Amino acid sequence: MELIRVIDPHDPRVAAFRDIRERDLVGRQGLFVAEGKVVLNVLLGAPDYELQSVLLLESRVAGLSETLARLPAEIPVHVATAEVMNAIAGFHIHRGILALGRRRGVPTAADLLAALPRRTLALVLVGLSNHDNIGSIFRNAAAFGVDAVFADASCCDPLYRKAIRVSVGGVFRVSFARFDDMGGFVDALAAKGIEPAALSPRGETEIGAFDRPGRLALFLGTEGEGLPETLMARMRTLRIAIAPGFDSLNVAATSAIALHRLADVGR
Amino acid sequence: MELIRVIDPHDPRVAAFRDIRERDLVGRQGLFVAEGKVVLNVLLGAPDYELQSVLLLESRVAGLSETLARLPAEIPVHVATAEVMNAIAGFHIHRGILALGRRRGVPTAADLLAALPRRTLALVLVGLSNHDNIGSIFRNAAAFGVDAVFADASCCDPLYRKAIRVSVGGVFRVSFARFDDMGGFVDALAAKGIEPAALSPRGETEIGAFDRPGRLALFLGTEGEGLPETLMARMRTLRIAIAPGFDSLNVAATSAIALHRLADVGR
């Protein structure tokens, strides 16, 4: 494999890696930047995604030989000093590994619903605008073998750089789709025989007492507002009991507990 | 209550709030800075901590009247415009609420062990150097009523600004102490009849099959290295099964799942 040495931060071959933080804010037309060796390895094994280009710190090349050997021959691998790499990215890249990727296609929620297995566990994210939380939830979803994640229009992008990093590549392992119309989506779940259930501090049923249906979609809402009452009125509601007087669980912690209780992994 | 209007960022009365980020890095001699209304409310109700001073964005004063009414009369409350507040802190303070606090005393691990209730659940943190993880673990510990958290010398400070924020004040609700000598600490647990158990992806017993002893200390290690084998050899080891081929759970997610399984809250 040929390494392309980059010495000019304005080299057009690494333009996609330039000023990453600013680009994070404006969207990238289906492209994303992933960081780190573990995430790159997950990306390489993800059929729904393609790698387009890699930029490495020169001191990382030797330690990455196994990963680099897995790259398709046509993927350009650029190498730079720390000074040049930081000048390209616009900040200090301490992992020394950046990968430019693309999602091969963007399934609709209907596509994903139709492809779910007979026994299934899905997550539905409502209004989650924090990339740490989205990333953590995808990490948990991947860890517990969730079949699909659905996100409403107000959720932030799981393919945002920080969400990818926090997910440790989980965003590439779990199919996900967005939807606009909540009412229509809940109807579509019903049409597929998938029971919706909401996690909420105000939930009626303690999660340990919930008898999991074979086809289940777990709804998670924002920490501040929580799920809208009108939405919760349409489904069973589950709670995780906590000590009195303390604020609440983080939504990602909630997802970890709920998935550990309800997923088939380890059973 | 008198509000002290600050118009000069170099006003000595707010010196403790100056250049917060840089001070984060050098330690604060027992002082800490907490951010936000929820955290301030937890701090006000925490007997082991004392508030020393508050700095508020002027636009937040009206919405904080209930919290401000709880402040002891001698606590100075400073008010500033956004421009002055950001100039004091050295970065944009989007919550608009900063509180300077102090821990009243620093218990030793032996102090804390001696004070544990008959039936008890403690966490022991080993080598956790990430403030997000420390903060999240304290949030979970507070939510599930953990009696004490013990941290080895290589863990980062739970009273670091970001850890406090992520914990949503959980660091003020759960007693904690540090220890230097791991061997001595494990011996001290045994002397108190507290059974140690380690959480690890390589654990022998699936956590759902673990019969919780009345006095239990759960050990959590770093995500990269995990707990040292020599340490795990001294105790039962528990695992949380995840899907094959995926990296691992985050240590804070692990704490959430383990505490939900093993704490008495909700039982």
Interface residues (C-beta under 8 A of the other chain):
Chain A: V38 V42 D132 S136 R139 N140 A142 A143 F144 G145 V168 G169 G170 R173 E206 G208 I240 A241 I242 A243 F246 D247 S248 L249 N250 A252 A253 T254 A256 I257 H260 R261 V265 G266
Chain B: V38 V42 D132 S136 R139 N140 A142 A143 F144 G145 V168 G169 G170 R173 E206 G208 I240 A241 I242 A243 F246 D247 S248 L249 N250 A252 A253 T254 A256 I257 H260 R261 V265 G266
